[in-house]
Amino acid sequence: MVGEFHCELCGRLVHEVTKHHLIPQTRHSNKKNKKDFDRTEVKTRVAWICKPCHKQIHAILTEKQMERDYNTLESLKNQEEIAKFIDWIKDKPADAHVVVRRVNSKKK
């Protein structure tokens, strides 16, 4: 969405936010997912976040990790690497150029 929005993760006022599925779409047909989450919930549990935060999440966590351990905004904010990133980016201007690098320890 384009306009003026607050990123739900870092809290910055930005010009564009993207929809992040807290329960990744690729995991919706997984047996554990079907057991743990209501069908409506998997489709509607989303967060509106800025592009740098969105890229950082996907650089650090696998979709399986997101589904099982980090499927709420609160749990994402408490993840160590993401918390460091939030602390770093929260004071950056909305138009700051941010390069996100994939973490080597990311395991699938």
Summary of the structure (lengths in Angstrom):
residues: 108
radius of gyration: 14.0
end to end distance: 30.0
largest distance: 41.8
contacts: 274
relative contact order: 0.20
helix: 44%
strand: 16%
